[in-house]
Amino acid sequence: MALTIFSIMIVLLLLGFPMMIPLIVGAFVGFYTMFGGFGQLETMIQQIMAGIRPASLIAVPMFIFAADIMTRGQSANRLIDLVMSFVGHLKGGLAVSTAAACTMFGAVSGSTQATVVAVGSPLRPRMQKAGYNDSFILALIVNSSDIAFLIPPSIGMIIYGVVSNTSIAELFIAGIGPGLLILFLFSIYAWIYAVRNNVPTEPKYSWGERLVAGRKALWPLGFPLIIIGGIYGGIFSPTEAAAACVFYALVLEVLIFRELDLKGVYETAKSTGLITAVVFILVGVGAAFSWVISFAQIPQQILGSIGIDEMGQIGVLFVISVAFFVGCMFVDPIVVILVLVPIFAPVVDSVGLDPVLVGTIITLQVAIGSATPPFGCDIFTAIAVFKRPYMEVIRGTPPFIFILLSVAVLLIFFPQIALFLRDLAFAK
């Protein structure tokens, strides 16, 4: 049965159907095979509804809405100007500014694709003018957006937390350490690239100009304060923090910056609604698909064949890392999380792994896979936004992918990179 389901799904993907169609067909084929028909179809419907029922999922459309409002407004540009004022004059400073801006925007959006659009669109022309090769620029933007998947709020971590019943607040803070480490390593590589290619530096800002940039960025910097300060100060739950972010974004862009009018808000809400509909269809059908393959004991057969039950914690983490990395090279990250997390959950429990550590590693691998050929979704976002050919977008990615995979390996052997802040914030 497993071979039949996956063969049908692969054929549908190759024919160009969107991911939700192979998932729906795969789930219903598995259900029909197990029960000899659709006589108990209400069970499948119940599983789909159960997948979208958790209240924590409400945070997803609200963070998407807040990110969309900021992308259309001034918040992203003000954050970019702040970063540029402090590091733009250093060797490779413009590239470092791009990576840092992706990190800062990730702290207010939680979306890799929103980060590609918001940060990449204004900074790519500036980097081209400064003398950077376009393949390096595109690779930097695509891979730096991965940091947005780790820095809270992370939509990937919200989905993982819901599926695995893990604290989303703990996941959020565990992503900060790896995210900052990636930013540091990307900055070193950007400096090396600039030195080797003799890229000229940008003019140095005066302290007066930095003060002006800092003052203009004060309002956008309120987002991480709401999210991180609100959650860990006990004021908000992650879902309430998402709602507060939407309200804050509306006040900022409509009333203070006056960048959006009511028509703009309506268009933004409509765009968010369409994206949310796709996400929730994937979540519901993904939950049903996971139930079907679990009921058929397909995961047990696959994991048993590779002897995962006999592996220690490090071995299990390596298997999980490879599975999620390879999965996201071909399939949407949300789908991979929905399908694979329930498969590995019993093994994670049996070897005594911290689910927060596992969630951080999974989120990182999902982010890496999303920017990795052949079908990483961030690659196609960059192709659409920057209107560049596929090969040009992926040409400069290998060094960045190597850095990201190195951080993933470090997380396996040195888990405190992720867990130190978590343990500090949630000391028992």
KELOBA-446899 format. One record per residue (C-alpha): y negated, z, x negated. Coordinates in steps of 0.02 Angstrom, whole numbers, plus 32768, in hexadecimal, padded with zeros to 4 digits. Layout:
N
YZX;...
END
This chain:
428
800080008000;7F87802C7F73;7F9C7F807F25;7F7C7F2A7FCD;7EDE7F8E7FF1;7E917F777F45;7EC07EBE7F3E;7E687E9E7FE5;7DCE7EFF7FAB;7DC27E9F7F06;7DD37DF87F5F;7D477E277FD9;7CD87E5F7F49;7CF77DBC7EEC;7CCB7D5C7F8A;7C207DAE7F86;7C2D7E2B8015;7BBE7EC78005;7C1D7F647FCF;7C237FB1807D;7C917F2280BE;7D217F36803F;7D187FF3805C;7D247FE08119;7DB07F60810F;7E0F7FC6808C;7E04806480F5;7E3F800F8194;7ECC7FB0813D;7F09805480F4;7EFC80AA819D;7F5A801C81F5;7FE4801F8172;7FFD80DC817A;7FFB80ED8237;804680458268;7FAD801082CB;7F088054830B;7F4F80C9838F;7EFB8160833C;7E5A8109830F;7DF481A08345;7E3381F882A7;7DDF8173823B;7D3D8181829F;7D42823E8289;7D52822A81CC;7CBE81B281C6;7C53822B822B;7C8C82BE81C0;7C5082618125;7B9B825B8161;7B99830481B9;7B6B837A8127;7AB783B6813A;7A9783A3807F;7A9B82E68094;79F582EF80F0;79A683038043;79D982528012;796981EE8089;78DA8267806E;78DE82557FB0;78EC81977FC6;7855819B803B;77EE82067FC3;781A81937F30;77EC80F97F95;774381437FC3;771E816D7F0D;775580C17ED2;76D8806F7F48;764E80EA7F1B;75FB812A7E7C;767081B77E48;76DC814F7DD3;764781037D77;75F381AC7D60;769281F47D14;76A1815E7CA0;75EB81727C67;7609822A7C41;769F82067BD2;764581767B7C;75B081E37B51;761C82587AE8;76A081E97A95;766281367AA9;7611813479FC;76B18163799E;772380E2794E;778A80A379DF;771C810C7A50;7713808D7ADC;77D180877AE6;77DA81457ADE;7758814C7B69;77C580DA7BD3;785E81497BBD;77F681E67BDC;77A681997C77;785381717CBA;788182277CA0;77E582667CF7;77F881ED7D88;78AF821F7D94;787282D07DAF;781782977E4C;788A820F7E8F;7940822C7E5F;796381717E68;798B80FE7DD6;795980617E34;78B380AA7E6E;789180D97DB9;78B480287D7C;78327FE67DF8;77AE806E7DE8;77AD807F7D2A;77EB7FD47CF3;776F7F6C7D56;76CF7FAF7D04;77157FD37C56;77777F347C31;76D97EC67C20;76897F497BAE;77247F4E7B3E;772B7E907B36;76757E8A7B03;76967F0E7A7D;771D7EA17A2B;77C17EE77A6C;784F7E6D7A8B;786E7E547B45;79297E777B38;79017F207AE9;787F7F457B70;78F77F1C7BFF;79847F807BB1;791180157B94;78D380147C48;79807FFE7C95;79D380847C2A;794181007C2D;794E80FB7CEA;79F8814F7CD4;799981EE7CA9;795981EE7D5D;7A0D82067D95;7A1882A87D31;796B82F67D42;795A834C7DEC;795283137E74;79EA82A57E58;7A3082457EEC;7AD582337E8E;7AE182F07E7A;7ABC830B7F32;7B4C82977F62;7BC082EA7EE4;7B8F83987F21;7BB383687FD5;7C5C83177FAD;7C9883A17F38;7C4584347F92;7BE784647EF3;7B3C84B77EEF;7AB8842D7EE9;7A3884A77EA3;7AAA84CE7E0F;7ACE84157DF4;7A1483EE7DF2;79EC84697D67;7A8884387D03;7A4783867CF6;79A683B77C9D;79F383D97BF1;7A5483357BE3;79BF82D47C29;794883197BA5;79C982FA7B1B;79D782437B50;791982347B4F;7913827C7A9F;799982047A5D;7948816E7AB3;78A3819F7A61;78F481A279B5;793F80F579D2;789780B37A10;784480F27970;78CB80A07904;78B87FFC7964;77FA7FFE7951;780680217895;78887F997877;78287F1778DC;777C7F4F789F;773B7F667950;76827F97794A;764B803F798F;75D9805A7A24;752880A47A13;752681617A0D;74DD81BA7AA4;7455823C7A88;747182EC7ACB;73ED82C77B4D;745182317B8B;74F082997B8A;7499831C7BF2;746482987C70;751682517C78;755C83007C8D;74E383277D19;750F82867D75;75C982AC7D63;75BB835E7DA5;75E0832B7E58;767C82C37E2F;76BA83507DBE;76C383BA7E5A;776683627E89;77D683B27E04;777F84587E28;77B084497EDF;786284137EB8;789084807E23;781A85127E42;783A85137EFC;78F885107EEF;790B858B7E5F;788185FA7EA0;78E586117F3F;785F85C07FAB;78BF85217FDA;796F84E47FE9;798884367F9A;797B83E88048;78DB84478070;789584147FC6;78B4835E7FF4;785483748097;77C583C98038;77C183367FBE;77AC82B9804C;771D831E8095;76CC83317FEA;76DE82777FC4;768D8249806A;75FC82C0804E;75E6827F7F9D;75EB81C47FBC;759D81BE806A;751882478068;74EF82697FB1;750B81C47F54;74F1815D7FF3;756C80DB7FB1;75D180CD8052;759680B68105;75FE80D081A3;7640801E8199;7678803E80E6;76CF80DF811A;7728808181A6;77637FF8812F;779E807C80B3;77FC80DB813B;784E80398177;7886801180C6;78CB80C180B1;792680B38157;797E80148121;79B3805F807B;79EC810080D0;7A54809F814E;7AB2804880C1;7ACA80EC8063;7B0C814880FB;7B8380BB812A;7BC780C38078;7BD581818081;7C2E8180812A;7CA780F38103;7CC181358053;7CF681DD809B;7D7081868110;7DB5811C8083;7DCE81B78016;7E29820B80A7;7E9D817480BC;7ECF81688005;7EE282267FF8;7F4F822A8095;7FBA81A18048;7FC582077FA6;7F8A81737F3F;7F2081DF7EC8;7FB4824F7EA1;801D81B77E75;7F97816C7E04;7F69820F7DAC;801F823F7D9B;8045819A7D44;7FC981C37CB8;800482767CA7;7F5D82C77CCE;7FB183687D09;7FEA83887C56;7F3E83707C09;7EC683FB7BDC;7E1184077C13;7DCF838F7B8E;7E53830D7BB7;7E2B83177C71;7D7083047C4F;7D9082697BE6;7DFA821B7C70;7D7382437CF1;7CEC81FC7C80;7D4881587C65;7D7381467D1E;7CBF815D7D59;7C7480F47CCD;7CE780617CEE;7CD880747DAB;7C1A80677DA8;7C207FCD7D3B;7C637F737DD5;7C397FD87E71;7BA380357EBC;7B9180E67E74;7B93813C7F1E;7C3880E87F4A;7C86811A7EA4;7C5381D07EBE;7C9581D17F71;7D3C81847F43;7D6481D37E9B;7D2282867EAC;7DA582B77F30;7E2C82687EC3;7E0282D27E2C;7DD283727E89;7E8283C07E89;7E96839E7DCF;7DEA83E97DA9;7E1B84877E08;7EC784927DB7;7E8584907D03;7DF585077D2B;7D6284957D06;7CB484C67D3E;7C8984507DCF;7BD184507D99;7C0184117CEB;7C73838F7D39;7BE883597DAF;7B6C83467D20;7BE782DC7CBA;7C1182737D52;7B5982577D79;7B3882217CC6;7BCD81AA7CC4;7B9881627D6C;7AE981457D27;7B2E80F27C89;7BA280827CED;7B1180507D5D;7AB780057CC7;7B527FBA7C74;7B917F067C85;7BDE7EAE7CDD;7BA27EEE7D87;7B397F8B7D6A;7AC27F957DFF;7A287FBF7D94;7A407F1C7D35;7A2E7EB87DD6;79987F227E0A;79457EF17D66;79737E397D80;79247E3D7E2D;78877E9E7DF9;78617E477D54;78AB7D9C7D81;79077D8B7CDC;79B57D407CBE;7A4F7DAF7CB8;7A737D977BFD;79C17DC37BCC;79C87E657C2F;7A6C7E9F7BE0;7A517E607B2E;79FA7EFD7AF0;7A667F7C7B4B;7AF17FA67ACA;7A8C80247A61;7A5280807AFE;7B0280847B48;7B4380C87AA2;7AC281547AA9;7AED817D7B5E;7BA8817F7B3C;7B8981EF7AA4;7B2F826C7B13;7BC182647B8D;7C3A828F7B00;7BC8831D7AC6;7BCA83647B76;7C88836B7B74;7C9083CA7ACF;7BEE842E7AE3;7BE084547B9F;7B5184CF7B83;7ADD84387B72;7AEA84327C30;7B1D84E37C5B;7AA185497BF4;7A0F85357C6E;7A8585467D03;7AC885EB7CBF;7A1886257C9A;79D885FB7D48;7A71863C7DA5;7AA086D17D3A;7B1C873E7D97;
END
